[in-house]
């Protein structure tokens, strides 16, 4: 085995206080729109595809309902005759 080094980190309250005073401790939070533009684009495409899919499914669902109503009317007319 080649040599390894272990670094032991000790929490220093003094250093933490210095960071708090200098403003380094708190990072400015990035706006959600600027985090990852690639992911944002992919999410937008996915959402658009989902919307198109839902509209298509709703259209076919409505057509199936209309066909079923039409079939029931025809059956009732045949039964009346």
N, C-alpha and C positions, 0 to 999 in steps of 0.2 A: 504494500500500500504506500502510495506517495503521501507526503505530509498533508495534514488538514489543519485548518485554523478555525477556531471557534471564537466568535465575538459575543461577549456577554454585555447586554445592554442594561444599564441601570437607569431607572427613571429618576430624573433630577428635577425637583420642584423649582429650583432656581432657574434652570434653563427654560422650563415651561413658563415661568413668570416673565422672563425676558421675551419669549416668543409672543406671549399675550400682549405685552406692551408694544412690541414692534408691529403687531397686526399680522404676523406670519402664521399664527395658529389657526385663524379662520380663513378659509379660502372662499372667494366669492363663488356662489353657486351659478353654474352656467344655465341659461334658459333652456327649457326642454326642447325647443325647436332647433337649437344649435349643437346638440350633443352628437348626433351621428346622421349626417345628411343622407347617407346610403340607406340606412335603416328607415329613415323618414320616407324616402321615395318608395322603398319596398312596401312599407305599411300603406302608403297611399294607393299603390297599385293593387294591393290585396283588398283594400276596402272598396275600391272601384269595381273590382271583379266580383266581390261579394254582392254589391248593389245590383250589378247587371244580372247575376245569377238569381237573386231574390225576385227581381222583376220578371225574369223569364219563368221562374217557377210559379209565380203568382198568376201569370198569363195562362199557363197550362192548367193550373188548378181551377181557374175560373172557367176555362173551356170545358174541362171535365164536368164541372157542376152544371153548366148549361146543357151539355149533352145528356147528362143524367135526367135533368128536368124534361128535356125534349122526349126522351125514351119513356118516361113515366106518363107524359101526356098521350103519346101514341098508344101505350098499353091501355090507358083508361078509355080512349076512343074505341079501341078494338073490343074491349069488354062491354061497352055500352051497346055496340051493334049486335 
